[in-house]
Amino acid sequence: KKNPPADIWRNNELKFEKGFFSDKKVAKVVLDPDEVFADVDRTNNTWEAQKLEQPKTQESPASGGQRN
């Protein structure tokens, strides 16, 4: 759990950027889980990683059905 300081909003109350480093894959990010900051829309405070699908390879009839 990371707790950014409350004074981050002094510079720009509309946008905040913070980078975090991790040796593990990030599965979920929850902003303000303790509901400390004034927030009009708490429904956008969670981000969950999407599972990416591998691109499907197409078989070429000219190559005798072998994958490219």
C-alpha positions in Angstrom: 0.0 0.0 0.0 1.4 3.4 -1.0 0.1 6.6 0.5 0.8 9.7 -1.6 0.8 13.0 0.4 -2.3 15.1 0.4 -0.5 18.1 -0.9 -0.2 16.5 -4.4 -3.3 18.4 -5.3 -1.7 21.8 -4.8 0.0 21.7 -8.2 -3.0 20.5 -10.3 -6.3 19.4 -8.8 -7.4 17.9 -12.1 -4.5 15.6 -12.9 -2.0 13.6 -10.8 0.7 11.3 -12.0 2.9 9.0 -9.9 5.1 6.1 -11.0 5.6 3.0 -8.9 8.1 0.2 -9.5 7.3 -3.4 -8.8 9.1 -6.7 -9.4 5.7 -8.4 -9.7 2.9 -7.9 -12.2 0.3 -5.4 -11.1 -3.2 -7.0 -11.0 -5.2 -4.1 -9.5 -4.8 -0.5 -8.4 -7.2 1.2 -6.0 -7.0 4.9 -5.5 -7.9 6.2 -2.1 -9.2 3.0 -0.6 -9.7 4.7 2.8 -11.7 7.5 1.1 -9.5 10.3 2.5 -9.6 12.6 -0.5 -12.7 14.6 -1.6 -14.0 12.7 -4.6 -17.2 13.3 -6.6 -17.0 10.0 -8.5 -15.6 7.0 -6.5 -16.6 4.6 -9.3 -13.4 5.4 -11.2 -11.0 4.7 -8.4 -10.2 1.2 -9.4 -8.1 -0.2 -12.2 -7.8 -3.9 -12.9 -5.3 -5.4 -15.4 -6.9 -6.8 -18.5 -5.8 -10.2 -19.7 -4.4 -9.7 -23.2 -5.2 -12.2 -25.9 -2.4 -13.6 -28.1 -2.8 -12.6 -31.7 -4.0 -15.5 -33.8 -1.8 -16.6 -36.7 -3.4 -17.1 -40.0 -2.7 -20.0 -42.3 -1.8 -19.2 -45.9 -3.2 -21.4 -48.6 -0.2 -20.7 -50.8 2.2 -22.1 -48.1 0.4 -25.4 -48.0 -1.4 -24.7 -44.7 1.7 -23.7 -42.8 1.6 -20.8 -40.4 3.4 -17.6 -41.3 
